Amino acid sequence: MMTTPGNDGGRPITPQLALRVAVLGGIALVMFAIVFFRLWFLQVLSGDEYVSQANDNRVREIRIQAPRGDIVDRDGRVLVTNRQATVVQLEPGKLPADNAERKALYRRLGEVLRMDPIEISREVNRQRRILPYANVTLDVDAPRAVLNYLQERKREFPGVTIADQYLRRYPRKELAAHLVGTVGQINPDQLKQKRYKGVKQGTVIGQSGIEWQYDRYLRGTDGAQLLQVDSMGGYKGELRRRQPVPGQNLKLSLDLSLQEVGQEAVAQAGGGQPGAFVAMDPRNGQILAMGSYPSFDPSLFAKPISEEKYKQLTSEANGSPLFDRAIGGLYPTGSTFKPITALAALEQGIITPSTVINDTGCLTVGFTEFCSPGDRGAGAVNLAAALKVSSDVYFYILGRDLNELEGQPLQKTARRLGLGRDPGIDLPGAQPGTVPDRAWRAERGRLERQCRRKRKVDSCGISDMRPWSTGDNVNLSVGQGDLQASPLQMAIAYAALANGGKVVRPHLGLSIEDSQGRLVQEIDPPSPRSVHIPEDARQAILQGLHAAASEPGGTSADVFADWPHDRYPVYGKTGTAERGAGRPDQSWYVAFVPDKSRPIVVAVTIEGGGWGATSAAPAARQILSQWYLGHKGEFIRGESHTQ
């Protein structure tokens, strides 16, 4: 068969096929153009930027720790400072490449540092995951003998290096430990917090107390060592160094001599029982001394602390030494609450200062009988006499009558004076406590019912689900029942009585200073709240409080028998609070001295200390003796029959 010249025998190209070829060719051209322009952008327009980034990849920054600022008392005496410690580290780039040789090095090093070789290996791996180019710290505070041994045998310990680091030093040991607090490396959760924005892994920060509260001043600014590394992260040399900026110093309102006497007095008064005290200027809320017993040595936290040691510090069997009872311990206050009850009754017109009530020893409310200890009555007493001898029945009647009024005025007065609310001190951990009322009781019942339904049990132990009763208010009137308050809150309440109605904001920080002691910034606390206290009511209460400490038959008169009342009149109230069946009573004493130049309010409580006059009041006497007489004086216990 003949074919037409030029005809190859294939099918002719259809218009549809030609269109497809054109489309595919166009797509290929566009993709080529995109790749071309991208390469042009990377090499021409962004070339310098990527060259800079490549150079940066060869530089690693190693933090140089800044020393934290000192913490001093009101007279400049040092509570916390720094010391240089020597740390043992491993340089990852200089460790033996051979696995067997590296294990042998860990064994030799473990014998010197008293560490398990497996523990050393794990620590190396852990720290290198965080900062692969940084040295690995194995011992934060190595003994001098260990350092000398390692220095003399450098060939046996390749990659082992010695460096300096700042550790917190506490020359006063356990003195004011709960106040100054502790430090430690920042943890992953803290790194996410706003207050630590810009702080890097490994930085030492305040973890509790003043160290936490004023961390941004004390911490300083870390320096840096810029190292050059190769593409594999290997060390090639140091490029430059930026020196750290030390933290600023913090001056506190504390008086170290008073602090020392206060801690000794509480430890002696309790005979080993836990307790706490607060000494405060009632004019402005400056904390002059404050402590909790038992205490602890904060230097334990300057280095990594073992889990076993931490458990000992938090164990209730050991008295929970880390727990700050002065601001976090909540207790029934016993009769130290009676001035608050008196103020509420006077303001509501239930009594006048001259109203006389016959204390027969017991009062029956409904089906419940409320009696004084030993059923002893004080007889016919007015307000001042009732405070002087601590008549329970007098205040039982006030609590009963106040419960009948609208607005629960007893609870309202307690809250006005600072109970049941955050005291606002510049320390973490302060607790608001509880001033029980009808709403509080109803909420407890609701939680109990909710818990029973959810868990399908007969009781969750939250509450007996009964409504508020007159008996509850009677208990509250003498600081019993469900009332919970801290020593700091009671000091605030009595300060308001002393100063005429200012509810001060307690504070420790006075000023920020540089390393030369020059003022950088004064720390001004928030303004106090003002509450109206009728002057005639205040004077009636003060008369009773002064008689209790100075006149025969007063609940703390034995303790202050030889006190110079003409120069430094004491206004004080004992308290003995029940703590439950089978548990010894809580001992309380709260007092103030309205000296024109150096006024003070003191609150002391001892867990299981018994009568207020036998434990807490003598401790308060020693604190007052130090403040006004310059010595703590003899420890004088009052008579055990007083409250």
C-alpha positions as CSV (number, residue, x, y, z in Angstrom):
1,M,0.0,0.0,0.0
2,M,1.3,3.4,-0.9
3,T,1.6,6.2,1.7
4,T,1.5,9.9,1.1
5,P,5.0,11.5,1.2
6,G,5.5,13.2,4.6
7,N,3.0,11.0,6.3
8,D,4.8,8.9,9.0
9,G,1.8,6.7,9.5
10,G,1.0,8.1,13.1
11,R,-2.2,9.7,14.2
12,P,-2.5,13.4,13.6
13,I,-2.2,15.7,16.7
14,T,-5.7,16.7,17.7
15,P,-6.5,20.2,19.1
16,Q,-7.3,18.7,22.5
17,L,-3.9,17.0,22.8
18,A,-2.1,20.2,21.8
19,L,-3.9,22.1,24.5
20,R,-2.9,19.6,27.2
21,V,0.8,19.8,26.1
22,A,0.6,23.6,26.3
23,V,-0.9,23.5,29.8
24,L,1.7,21.1,31.1
25,G,4.4,23.1,29.6
26,G,3.1,26.3,31.2
27,I,2.9,24.6,34.6
28,A,6.4,23.4,34.3
29,L,7.6,26.9,33.4
30,V,5.8,28.5,36.4
31,M,7.3,25.9,38.8
32,F,10.8,26.5,37.3
33,A,10.3,30.2,37.8
34,I,9.2,29.8,41.4
35,V,12.3,27.7,42.2
36,F,14.5,30.2,40.4
37,F,13.2,33.2,42.2
38,R,13.3,31.4,45.5
39,L,17.0,30.6,45.0
40,W,17.6,34.2,44.0
41,F,15.8,35.4,47.1
42,L,17.8,33.1,49.4
43,Q,21.2,33.9,47.8
44,V,20.9,37.5,46.8
45,L,18.4,39.2,49.1
46,S,18.8,37.1,52.3
47,G,22.3,35.9,51.8
48,D,23.8,38.2,54.4
49,E,21.2,37.2,57.0
50,Y,21.8,33.5,56.6
51,V,25.6,34.0,56.7
52,S,25.1,35.8,60.0
53,Q,22.9,33.0,61.4
54,A,25.5,30.5,60.3
55,N,28.1,32.4,62.2
56,D,25.8,32.5,65.3
57,N,25.5,28.7,65.1
58,R,29.2,28.6,65.9
59,V,28.7,30.6,69.1
60,R,27.4,29.3,72.4
61,E,26.6,31.3,75.5
62,I,27.4,30.0,79.0
63,R,25.8,31.8,81.9
64,I,28.0,33.3,84.6
65,Q,26.1,33.4,87.9
66,A,25.5,36.8,89.5
67,P,25.9,37.0,93.3
68,R,22.6,37.7,95.0
69,G,22.3,40.8,97.1
70,D,22.7,40.7,100.9
71,I,19.8,40.8,103.3
72,V,20.4,42.9,106.5
73,D,18.4,44.0,109.5
74,R,17.3,47.6,110.3
75,D,20.8,48.4,111.7
76,G,22.7,46.9,108.8
77,R,23.6,43.6,110.5
78,V,23.8,40.8,107.9
79,L,21.3,37.9,107.9
80,V,22.1,36.5,104.5
81,T,25.2,37.0,102.3
82,N,27.2,35.0,99.8
83,R,30.3,32.8,99.8
84,Q,32.3,31.4,97.0
85,A,32.1,27.7,96.6
86,T,34.2,25.5,94.4
87,V,32.3,23.1,92.1
88,V,33.5,20.0,90.3
89,Q,32.5,19.9,86.6
90,L,33.0,17.8,83.5
91,E,33.9,19.3,80.1
92,P,31.9,17.2,77.6
93,G,34.3,17.9,74.8
94,K,37.3,16.6,76.7
95,L,35.8,13.4,77.9
96,P,37.3,10.2,76.5
97,A,35.7,9.1,73.3
98,D,36.0,5.5,74.1
99,N,33.1,4.2,76.1
100,A,35.2,1.9,78.3
101,E,37.7,4.7,79.1
102,R,34.8,7.0,80.0
103,K,33.3,4.4,82.3
104,A,36.6,4.0,84.0
105,L,36.9,7.7,84.5
106,Y,33.4,7.8,86.1
107,R,34.5,5.0,88.5
108,R,37.6,6.9,89.5
109,L,35.7,10.1,89.9
110,G,32.9,8.4,91.8
111,E,35.4,7.1,94.4
112,V,36.7,10.7,95.0
113,L,33.3,12.4,95.1
114,R,31.5,9.5,96.8
115,M,29.1,9.1,94.0
116,D,27.8,6.1,92.1
117,P,29.4,5.9,88.6
118,I,25.9,5.2,87.2
119,E,24.7,8.3,88.9
120,I,27.5,10.3,87.3
121,S,26.6,9.0,83.9
122,R,22.9,9.8,84.3
123,E,23.7,13.3,85.5
124,V,26.0,13.9,82.5
125,N,23.3,12.8,80.1
126,R,20.6,14.8,81.9
127,Q,22.5,18.1,81.9
128,R,23.8,17.6,78.3
129,R,20.2,17.3,77.1
130,I,19.5,20.7,78.6
131,L,22.7,22.4,77.5
132,P,24.8,20.1,75.3
133,Y,27.7,22.5,75.1
134,A,28.0,23.5,78.8
135,N,30.0,21.9,81.5
136,V,28.3,19.3,83.7
137,T,28.2,20.1,87.4
138,L,28.7,17.1,89.7
139,D,29.6,18.6,93.1
140,V,28.4,22.1,94.2
141,D,30.6,22.5,97.3
142,A,33.5,20.1,97.1
143,P,35.9,19.9,100.2
144,R,39.3,21.3,99.8
145,A,40.9,17.9,100.1
146,V,38.9,16.6,97.1
147,L,39.9,19.7,95.0
148,N,43.6,19.2,95.9
149,Y,43.4,15.5,94.9
150,L,41.9,16.3,91.5
151,Q,44.3,19.1,90.8
152,E,47.3,16.9,91.6
153,R,46.1,14.1,89.3
154,K,44.8,15.9,86.2
155,R,46.0,13.2,83.8
156,E,43.9,10.6,85.6
157,F,40.8,12.8,85.3
158,P,40.6,14.2,81.8
159,G,37.7,16.5,81.3
160,V,37.4,17.3,85.0
161,T,37.6,21.0,85.8
162,I,37.2,23.2,88.9
163,A,35.0,26.3,88.8
164,D,33.8,28.9,91.3
165,Q,30.1,29.5,92.2
166,Y,28.3,31.7,94.7
167,L,26.3,30.0,97.4
168,R,24.1,31.7,100.0
169,R,25.7,32.0,103.5
170,Y,23.6,32.3,106.7
171,P,25.9,33.6,109.5
172,R,22.9,33.6,111.9
173,K,22.1,29.9,111.3
174,E,18.4,29.3,112.2
175,L,17.7,32.9,113.1
176,A,14.8,34.3,111.1
177,A,15.0,31.3,108.8
178,H,11.3,31.4,107.9
179,L,11.4,35.1,107.1
180,V,14.5,35.1,104.8
181,G,13.4,31.9,103.1
182,T,15.4,29.7,100.7
183,V,16.8,29.7,97.2
184,G,17.2,27.1,94.5
185,Q,17.5,26.7,90.7
186,I,14.4,27.7,88.8
187,N,12.2,24.8,87.8
188,P,10.3,24.1,84.5
189,D,7.0,25.3,86.0
190,Q,8.5,28.6,87.2
191,L,10.1,29.2,83.8
192,K,6.6,29.5,82.4
193,Q,5.5,32.2,84.9
194,K,5.3,35.8,83.9
195,R,7.4,37.0,86.9
196,Y,10.4,35.0,85.5
197,K,10.2,36.2,82.0
198,G,13.7,36.3,80.5
199,V,15.2,34.1,83.3
200,K,17.1,31.1,81.9
201,Q,17.3,27.5,83.0
202,G,19.8,27.0,85.8
203,T,19.3,30.4,87.4
204,V,19.2,30.5,91.2
205,I,16.0,32.3,92.4
206,G,14.2,32.8,95.6
207,Q,12.0,29.9,96.5
208,S,10.4,31.0,99.7
209,G,10.2,33.9,102.2
210,I,11.9,37.2,101.5
211,E,14.2,35.6,99.0
212,W,11.0,34.9,96.9
213,Q,9.2,38.1,97.6
214,Y,12.1,40.4,96.6
215,D,13.8,38.1,94.2
216,R,13.8,40.6,91.3
217,Y,16.0,43.0,93.4
218,L,18.2,40.3,95.0
219,R,18.8,38.2,91.9
220,G,21.0,40.6,89.9
221,T,21.9,40.1,86.2
222,D,23.9,37.0,85.1
223,G,26.9,37.5,82.9
224,A,27.9,35.3,80.0
225,Q,30.8,33.5,78.5
226,L,30.7,33.3,74.7
227,L,32.3,30.1,73.4
228,Q,33.1,29.1,69.8
229,V,32.1,25.6,68.8
230,D,32.3,23.6,65.6
231,S,29.3,22.1,63.6
232,M,29.2,19.1,65.9
233,G,29.1,21.3,69.1
234,G,32.7,20.7,70.0
235,Y,34.5,23.4,72.0
236,K,37.0,25.6,70.0
237,G,37.7,28.4,72.4
238,E,36.4,31.5,74.2
239,L,35.4,34.5,72.2
240,R,34.5,37.1,74.9
241,R,33.0,37.4,78.4
242,R,30.3,39.6,79.9
243,Q,30.7,40.2,83.6
244,P,27.6,39.6,85.9
245,V,25.9,42.5,87.7
246,P,25.5,41.7,91.4
247,G,22.0,41.8,93.0
248,Q,21.0,44.7,95.2
249,N,20.9,44.6,99.0
250,L,17.6,44.5,101.0
251,K,17.2,46.1,104.4
252,L,14.5,44.7,106.6
253,S,12.6,46.2,109.5
254,L,13.8,43.3,111.8
255,D,15.8,43.9,114.9
256,L,18.2,40.9,115.2
257,S,18.6,41.2,119.0
258,L,14.8,41.1,119.4
259,Q,14.5,38.3,116.9
260,E,17.0,36.2,118.8
261,V,15.3,36.7,122.1
262,G,11.9,36.0,120.6
263,Q,13.0,32.7,119.2
264,E,14.7,31.6,122.4
265,A,11.7,32.6,124.5
266,V,9.2,30.6,122.4
267,A,11.4,27.6,122.4
268,Q,11.8,27.8,126.2
269,A,8.1,28.5,126.9
270,G,6.9,25.5,125.0
271,G,9.5,23.1,126.3
272,G,9.9,21.7,122.8
273,Q,6.3,22.3,121.7
274,P,5.8,24.2,118.4
275,G,4.9,27.8,118.7
276,A,5.3,31.2,117.1
277,F,5.5,34.9,117.9
278,V,5.1,38.3,116.2
279,A,6.5,41.7,117.4
280,M,5.3,44.7,115.4
281,D,5.3,48.5,115.4
282,P,1.5,49.3,115.8
283,R,2.0,52.7,114.1
284,N,3.1,51.5,110.7
285,G,3.1,47.6,110.6
286,Q,6.9,47.2,110.6
287,I,7.8,43.7,111.7
288,L,10.4,44.1,114.4
289,A,10.7,40.3,115.0
290,M,8.7,37.2,113.9
291,G,9.5,33.6,114.3
292,S,8.2,30.0,114.3
293,Y,9.5,27.1,116.3
294,P,10.9,24.7,115.4
295,S,13.1,26.4,112.9
296,F,15.6,25.1,110.3
297,D,19.0,26.0,108.8
298,P,18.3,27.6,105.4
299,S,21.9,26.7,104.2
300,L,20.5,23.2,103.6
301,F,18.8,24.6,100.5
302,A,21.9,26.5,99.2
303,K,22.9,23.1,97.7
304,P,20.7,20.4,96.3
305,I,18.9,18.8,99.2
306,S,18.2,15.1,99.6
307,E,14.6,13.8,99.6
308,E,15.2,12.2,103.0
309,K,16.3,15.5,104.5
310,Y,13.4,17.3,103.0
311,K,11.0,14.8,104.5
312,Q,12.5,15.4,107.9
313,L,11.9,19.1,107.6
314,T,8.3,18.6,106.6
315,S,7.5,15.8,109.0
316,E,4.8,16.5,111.6
317,A,6.6,14.1,114.0
318,N,9.5,16.6,113.9
319,G,7.3,19.6,114.3
320,S,7.3,20.5,110.6
321,P,10.3,22.9,110.8
322,L,9.6,24.4,107.4
323,F,6.1,25.5,108.4
324,D,5.8,29.1,109.3
325,R,3.3,29.2,112.2
326,A,3.5,33.0,112.6
327,I,1.7,33.7,109.3
328,G,0.3,30.2,108.3
329,G,-0.6,28.6,111.6
330,L,-4.3,28.9,112.3
331,Y,-5.7,28.3,115.7
332,P,-8.6,29.1,118.0
333,T,-7.5,32.2,119.9
334,G,-9.1,31.6,123.3
335,S,-9.7,34.7,125.5
336,T,-7.5,37.0,123.4
337,F,-10.6,37.4,121.3
338,K,-12.6,38.9,124.1
339,P,-11.6,42.5,123.4
340,I,-13.1,42.1,119.9
341,T,-16.3,40.8,121.5
342,A,-16.3,43.7,123.9
343,L,-15.9,46.2,121.1
344,A,-18.8,44.7,119.1
345,A,-21.1,44.8,122.2
346,L,-20.1,48.4,123.0
347,E,-20.7,49.6,119.4
348,Q,-24.1,47.8,119.3
349,G,-25.2,49.3,122.6
350,I,-25.7,45.9,124.3
351,I,-23.5,47.1,127.2
352,T,-21.8,50.2,128.4
353,P,-18.4,50.3,130.1
354,S,-20.2,50.3,133.5
355,T,-22.7,47.5,132.8
356,V,-22.4,44.9,135.5
357,I,-23.1,41.2,134.8
358,N,-23.1,38.5,137.5
359,D,-20.7,35.7,136.5
360,T,-22.0,32.6,138.4
361,G,-19.6,30.2,136.5
362,C,-22.1,28.8,134.0
363,L,-24.6,30.0,131.4
364,T,-27.3,27.8,129.9
365,V,-28.2,28.4,126.3
366,G,-30.9,26.2,125.0
367,F,-30.0,22.7,126.1
368,T,-26.3,23.5,126.3
369,E,-24.5,24.7,129.4
370,F,-21.4,26.9,128.9
371,C,-19.1,27.0,132.0
372,S,-15.9,28.6,133.0
373,P,-12.9,26.4,133.8
374,G,-13.7,24.6,137.1
375,D,-17.1,26.3,137.0
376,R,-15.6,29.2,138.9
377,G,-17.5,32.4,138.6
378,A,-16.1,35.9,138.9
379,G,-19.1,37.4,140.6
380,A,-20.5,40.8,139.6
381,V,-18.1,42.4,137.1
382,N,-18.2,45.3,134.7
383,L,-16.3,45.3,131.4
384,A,-12.9,46.3,132.7
385,A,-13.1,43.7,135.5
386,A,-14.3,41.1,133.1
387,L,-11.3,41.6,130.9
388,K,-9.0,41.8,134.0
389,V,-10.0,38.4,135.4
390,S,-11.1,37.0,132.0
391,S,-14.7,36.2,132.9
392,D,-16.1,33.7,130.5
393,V,-19.8,34.1,131.4
394,Y,-19.6,37.8,130.9
395,F,-18.6,37.3,127.3
396,Y,-20.8,34.3,126.8
397,I,-23.8,36.6,127.4
398,L,-22.4,39.2,125.0
399,G,-22.0,36.5,122.3
400,R,-25.6,35.2,123.0
401,D,-27.1,38.7,122.7
402,L,-25.0,39.7,119.6
403,N,-26.3,36.7,117.8
404,E,-29.8,38.1,117.9
405,L,-28.9,41.2,116.0
406,E,-29.0,41.7,112.2
407,G,-25.8,41.6,110.3
408,Q,-23.9,39.4,112.7
409,P,-22.0,42.3,114.3
410,L,-19.5,40.1,116.2
411,Q,-18.2,38.6,112.9
412,K,-18.2,42.0,111.2
413,T,-16.1,43.5,114.0
414,A,-13.6,40.7,113.8
415,R,-13.2,41.1,110.1
416,R,-12.9,44.8,110.4
417,L,-9.9,44.3,112.6
418,G,-8.2,41.9,110.2
419,L,-9.3,38.4,111.2
420,G,-10.6,36.2,108.4
421,R,-8.8,38.1,105.7
422,D,-5.3,38.2,104.1
423,P,-3.0,40.2,106.4
424,G,-1.2,41.5,103.3
425,I,2.4,41.0,104.6
426,D,5.2,40.9,102.1
427,L,5.8,37.2,102.5
428,P,4.3,34.2,100.7
429,G,2.2,31.8,102.7
430,A,0.1,34.0,104.9
431,Q,-3.3,32.5,105.6
432,P,-6.7,34.4,106.0
433,G,-8.1,32.1,108.6
434,T,-11.8,31.7,109.4
435,V,-14.4,33.8,111.2
436,P,-17.4,31.4,111.2
437,D,-20.9,32.7,110.6
438,R,-24.2,31.6,109.2
439,A,-23.1,31.7,105.6
440,W,-19.9,29.8,106.4
441,R,-21.9,27.1,108.2
442,A,-24.3,26.8,105.3
443,E,-21.5,26.4,102.8
444,R,-19.9,23.7,104.9
445,G,-23.2,21.8,104.9
446,R,-23.5,22.2,101.2
447,L,-20.0,20.7,100.6
448,E,-20.8,17.8,103.0
449,R,-24.0,17.0,101.1
450,Q,-22.3,17.3,97.7
451,C,-19.4,15.0,98.9
452,R,-21.9,12.4,100.2
453,R,-23.7,12.3,96.9
454,K,-20.6,12.1,94.9
455,R,-18.8,9.4,96.9
456,K,-21.9,7.6,98.1
457,V,-20.9,7.6,101.7
458,D,-22.7,8.4,105.0
459,S,-20.3,11.2,105.9
460,C,-17.2,13.0,104.5
461,G,-16.3,14.5,107.8
462,I,-16.6,18.1,106.6
463,S,-19.4,19.2,108.9
464,D,-22.3,17.9,111.0
465,M,-24.6,19.8,108.6
466,R,-26.5,21.6,111.3
467,P,-27.4,25.3,110.9
468,W,-25.8,28.1,112.7
469,S,-26.9,28.4,116.3
470,T,-26.7,30.8,119.2
471,G,-24.2,28.4,120.8
472,D,-21.8,28.9,117.9
473,N,-21.8,32.6,118.6
474,V,-21.3,32.0,122.3
475,N,-18.2,29.9,121.5
476,L,-16.9,32.6,119.1
477,S,-17.3,35.3,121.8
478,V,-14.4,33.6,123.8
479,G,-12.3,32.6,120.8
480,Q,-13.4,29.0,120.6
481,G,-15.4,26.9,118.2
482,D,-14.5,27.2,114.5
483,L,-12.5,30.4,114.8
484,Q,-9.1,30.2,113.2
485,A,-6.5,33.0,113.3
486,S,-2.8,33.4,113.1
487,P,-0.5,35.2,115.5
488,L,0.1,37.9,112.9
489,Q,-3.7,38.5,112.6
490,M,-4.0,38.9,116.3
491,A,-1.1,41.3,116.3
492,I,-2.9,43.4,113.6
493,A,-6.2,43.4,115.6
494,Y,-4.5,44.6,118.8
495,A,-2.5,47.2,116.9
496,A,-5.8,48.7,115.8
497,L,-6.8,49.0,119.4
498,A,-3.5,50.5,120.3
499,N,-3.4,53.1,117.6
500,G,-7.0,54.1,117.6
501,G,-8.4,52.4,114.5
502,K,-5.7,51.9,111.9
503,V,-5.5,48.4,110.6
504,V,-1.9,48.4,109.5
505,R,-0.4,46.3,106.6
506,P,2.5,44.4,108.2
507,H,5.7,44.5,106.2
508,L,9.4,43.5,106.4
509,G,11.0,45.3,103.5
510,L,12.4,48.8,104.3
511,S,14.6,49.7,101.5
512,I,16.8,48.6,98.5
513,E,20.4,49.5,98.7
514,D,23.5,49.1,96.5
515,S,26.6,47.2,97.5
516,Q,28.0,50.2,99.2
517,G,24.9,50.7,101.4
518,R,23.6,53.7,99.5
519,L,19.8,54.0,99.2
520,V,18.4,53.0,95.8
521,Q,14.7,52.8,96.7
522,E,12.5,53.0,99.7
523,I,9.8,50.3,100.0
524,D,6.5,51.9,100.9
525,P,3.8,49.5,102.2
526,P,0.1,50.1,101.2
527,S,-1.7,52.5,103.4
528,P,-3.5,51.1,106.4
529,R,-7.3,50.7,106.5
530,S,-9.1,53.0,108.9
531,V,-11.9,51.6,111.0
532,H,-14.0,53.7,113.4
533,I,-13.5,52.7,117.1
534,P,-15.5,54.9,119.5
535,E,-12.9,56.4,121.9
536,D,-15.0,55.7,125.0
537,A,-15.3,52.1,124.0
538,R,-11.5,51.9,123.3
539,Q,-10.6,53.4,126.6
540,A,-12.9,50.9,128.5
541,I,-11.2,48.0,126.8
542,L,-7.7,49.4,127.4
543,Q,-8.6,49.8,131.1
544,G,-9.4,46.1,131.4
545,L,-6.3,45.0,129.4
546,H,-4.0,47.2,131.5
547,A,-5.6,45.9,134.7
548,A,-5.1,42.3,133.5
549,A,-1.3,42.9,133.3
550,S,-0.8,45.2,136.3
551,E,-3.3,44.8,139.0
552,P,-3.6,42.0,141.6
553,G,-5.9,39.3,140.3
554,G,-5.2,40.1,136.7
555,T,-4.6,37.1,134.5
556,S,-1.0,38.1,133.6
557,A,-0.2,40.2,136.7
558,D,2.1,37.5,138.2
559,V,4.2,37.5,135.0
560,F,4.6,41.3,135.1
561,A,4.8,41.7,138.9
562,D,8.1,43.6,138.8
563,W,7.6,45.3,135.5
564,P,8.1,49.1,135.4
565,H,4.4,49.9,134.5
566,D,4.9,53.6,135.2
567,R,7.4,53.8,132.3
568,Y,6.1,51.1,130.0
569,P,2.5,50.2,130.7
570,V,1.5,46.8,129.4
571,Y,-2.0,46.2,127.9
572,G,-2.3,42.4,127.5
573,K,-4.7,39.5,127.4
574,T,-4.0,35.8,128.0
575,G,-5.8,33.1,126.1
576,T,-6.3,29.4,126.6
577,A,-7.9,27.6,123.7
578,E,-9.2,24.1,123.6
579,R,-7.7,22.0,120.7
580,G,-10.0,19.0,120.9
581,A,-10.4,15.9,123.1
582,G,-7.2,14.5,124.4
583,R,-5.0,17.4,123.2
584,P,-3.4,19.9,125.5
585,D,-4.7,23.5,125.4
586,Q,-3.2,26.2,123.1
587,S,-1.5,29.0,125.1
588,W,-1.9,32.6,123.9
589,Y,-0.8,36.1,124.9
590,V,-1.3,39.3,123.0
591,A,-0.2,42.7,124.4
592,F,1.0,46.1,123.4
593,V,2.9,49.0,125.0
594,P,1.9,52.4,123.8
595,D,5.4,54.0,124.3
596,K,5.6,57.3,122.4
597,S,8.9,56.7,120.7
598,R,9.1,52.9,120.5
599,P,5.6,51.3,120.7
600,I,5.2,47.6,120.2
601,V,2.6,44.9,119.9
602,V,3.5,41.3,120.7
603,A,1.5,38.1,120.0
604,V,2.7,34.7,121.2
605,T,1.1,31.2,120.9
606,I,2.4,27.8,122.0
607,E,0.8,24.6,120.7
608,G,0.0,22.5,123.7
609,G,1.4,25.2,126.0
610,G,-1.6,25.1,128.4
611,W,-2.7,28.2,130.2
612,G,-1.9,31.5,128.6
613,A,-0.2,32.8,131.8
614,T,2.1,29.8,132.1
615,S,3.7,29.7,128.7
616,A,2.8,32.4,126.2
617,A,2.7,35.4,128.6
618,P,6.2,34.7,130.0
619,A,7.6,34.5,126.5
620,A,6.0,37.8,125.6
621,R,7.5,39.3,128.8
622,Q,11.0,38.4,127.7
623,I,10.4,40.0,124.3
624,L,9.2,43.2,125.9
625,S,12.1,43.1,128.3
626,Q,14.6,43.0,125.5
627,W,12.9,45.8,123.6
628,Y,12.6,48.2,126.5
629,L,15.1,47.1,129.1
630,G,17.9,45.7,126.8
631,H,17.8,42.2,128.2
632,K,15.4,39.3,128.1
633,G,15.2,39.0,131.9
634,E,14.0,36.0,133.9
635,F,11.4,33.6,132.6
636,I,8.4,34.0,135.0
637,R,5.4,31.7,134.7
638,G,2.0,32.9,135.9
639,E,-0.4,31.1,138.1
640,S,-2.0,28.1,136.3
641,H,-5.6,28.9,137.4
642,T,-5.7,32.0,135.2
643,Q,-6.9,31.9,131.5
